[in-house]
C-alpha cells in the first residue's frame, strides 16, 4: 500500500511565512517532520511505501497523492491551544475513513498514554470557526481519492509537551501500526 503524508504548514505558496503553531521556540513544522520521519521508517519496515509531500497547496498535494495511487493520505499537524489529547480527524462521508481514524487513534492512545480521539470533520455549518465541525481539517483532506486523515496527535503547548516532543518517533510508529492494522483488517 502507498501512504502519502504531508507536513502541515510546510511549503504552501499562498502562505510561505506560515510555520503553524510555535511554542517556546519549537515550530509545528519541525515536530511534524520528526514524526513523519518515524512514520516513514515504520511503514517501510512493514513493507508499505510512504511518499512524503512537503510543498504545494492542498489541491497540488491531493493531485500528487492521486497520481501515486495512494491508498491513505495523511495531512499531518500538531495542535495548539493547551489541550491534553490527540485528535485523528476523518471526512464525515467516509466509513473507511472513520475505521482508519479509530484504528490510528486507538494505537496512539495505547502507545503514548494520553487520550486520542477519532472525530468526523465536515464543511462549516454555522460560521463559527474552530468548533465541532473541524472544518479547517475538512479543508485539508476533502479533495483526495485516498482514505484521508488529518492528524493532530497532541498539543505543542500541552501539559505533557516535553514527553510528546521526546517521543515523536514513537508517534510516527504508532500511526504506522494503526494504518497497517486497518489495512490488514480491510
Residue pairs with C-beta under 8 A, 6 or more apart in sequence:
1 48
1 49
1 71
1 72
1 179
1 183
2 48
2 49
2 50
2 51
2 68
2 69
2 70
2 71
2 72
3 39
3 43
3 48
3 49
3 50
3 51
3 70
3 71
3 72
3 73
3 74
3 179
4 50
4 51
4 53
4 61
4 64
4 65
4 68
4 70
4 72
4 73
4 74
4 144
4 146
5 36
5 39
5 40
5 50
5 51
5 52
5 53
5 73
5 74
5 76
6 52
6 53
6 54
6 61
6 73
6 74
6 75
6 76
6 140
7 29
7 32
7 33
7 36
7 52
7 53
7 54
7 76
8 20
8 28
8 29
8 32
8 75
8 76
8 77
8 78
8 140
9 15
9 18
9 19
9 20
9 28
9 29
9 32
9 77
10 29
10 32
10 33
10 54
10 55
11 54
11 55
11 56
12 18
12 55
12 56
12 57
12 58
13 56
13 57
14 57
19 27
19 28
19 29
20 27
20 28
20 29
20 32
20 77
20 78
20 80
21 27
21 28
21 78
21 79
21 80
21 156
21 157
22 28
22 156
23 80
23 156
23 157
23 161
24 157
26 156
26 165
28 77
28 78
28 80
28 156
31 78
31 156
31 165
31 168
32 76
32 77
32 78
34 168
34 169
34 172
35 76
35 153
35 168
35 169
35 171
35 172
35 175
36 52
36 76
36 172
37 169
37 172
38 168
38 169
38 170
38 171
38 172
38 173
38 176
39 50
39 74
39 76
39 172
39 173
39 175
39 176
40 50
40 52
40 172
41 169
41 172
41 173
42 172
42 173
42 176
42 177
43 49
43 50
43 176
43 179
43 180
44 50
46 176
46 180
48 176
48 179
48 180
48 183
51 64
51 65
51 68
51 70
53 61
53 64
53 65
56 64
58 75
58 139
58 140
58 143
59 143
61 75
61 144
62 73
62 143
62 144
62 145
65 73
65 144
65 145
65 146
66 144
66 145
66 146
70 144
70 146
71 146
71 147
71 183
72 100
72 146
72 147
72 148
72 149
72 179
72 183
73 141
73 144
73 146
73 147
73 148
73 149
74 148
74 149
74 150
74 151
74 175
75 137
75 140
75 141
75 148
75 149
75 150
75 151
76 151
77 150
77 151
77 152
78 152
78 153
78 154
78 155
78 156
79 86
79 87
79 152
79 154
79 155
79 156
79 158
80 155
80 156
80 157
81 155
81 157
82 155
82 157
82 158
82 159
83 154
83 155
83 158
84 114
84 115
84 155
84 158
84 159
84 160
85 114
85 115
85 116
85 117
85 154
85 155
86 105
86 108
86 109
86 112
86 114
86 115
86 116
86 117
86 151
86 152
86 153
86 154
87 105
87 116
87 117
87 119
87 134
87 151
87 152
87 153
88 101
88 102
88 104
88 105
88 108
88 116
88 117
88 118
88 119
88 149
88 150
88 151
88 152
88 153
89 101
89 118
89 119
89 120
89 121
89 134
89 137
89 138
89 141
89 149
89 150
89 151
89 152
90 97
90 98
90 100
90 101
90 118
90 119
90 120
90 121
90 141
90 148
90 149
90 150
91 97
91 120
91 121
91 122
91 138
91 141
91 142
91 148
92 120
92 121
92 122
92 138
94 147
94 148
96 147
96 186
97 147
97 148
97 149
98 118
98 120
99 182
99 185
99 186
100 147
100 149
100 178
100 179
100 182
101 118
101 119
101 149
102 118
103 178
103 179
103 181
103 182
103 185
104 118
104 149
104 151
104 174
104 175
104 178
104 179
104 182
105 116
105 117
105 118
105 178
106 116
106 178
107 174
107 175
107 177
107 178
107 181
108 116
108 153
108 171
108 174
108 175
108 178
109 115
109 116
110 174
111 170
111 171
111 173
111 174
111 177
112 153
112 154
112 164
112 167
112 170
112 171
112 174
114 154
114 160
116 153
119 134
120 134
121 133
121 134
121 135
121 137
121 138
121 141
121 150
122 133
122 134
122 135
122 138
123 133
123 135
123 138
123 142
124 133
124 135
125 133
126 133
129 135
129 136
130 136
134 150
137 150
137 152
138 150
140 150
141 148
141 149
141 150
142 148
151 175
153 164
153 171
153 175
154 160
154 161
154 164
154 171
155 161
155 164
158 164
164 171
